[in-house]
């Protein structure tokens, strides 16, 4: 998890999207996340995290509902929401944390 800490220690906001690739009932947020990443360019990052491949991290962050979305800036969680979100909402939330 030390790499995770280094990743979050950036000055730009980072959107983490926790999902499960093997579950058919999980909402596929990929198109929304691609739109968000394209809109942000180099002013923010979007990172998808598969909970099955990152169980320790998911447990440490108490991810129980999928998808779970978090925004971090300078290693601090500034927003968290479980459930599907639209691209415009996410872009607006991230832009609030761009210097």
Beta strands, then each sheet from edge to edge (+ up, - down):
strand 1: 13-19
strand 2: 44-50
strand 3: 68-73
strand 4: 76-82
sheet 1: 2+ 1+ 3- 4+
end
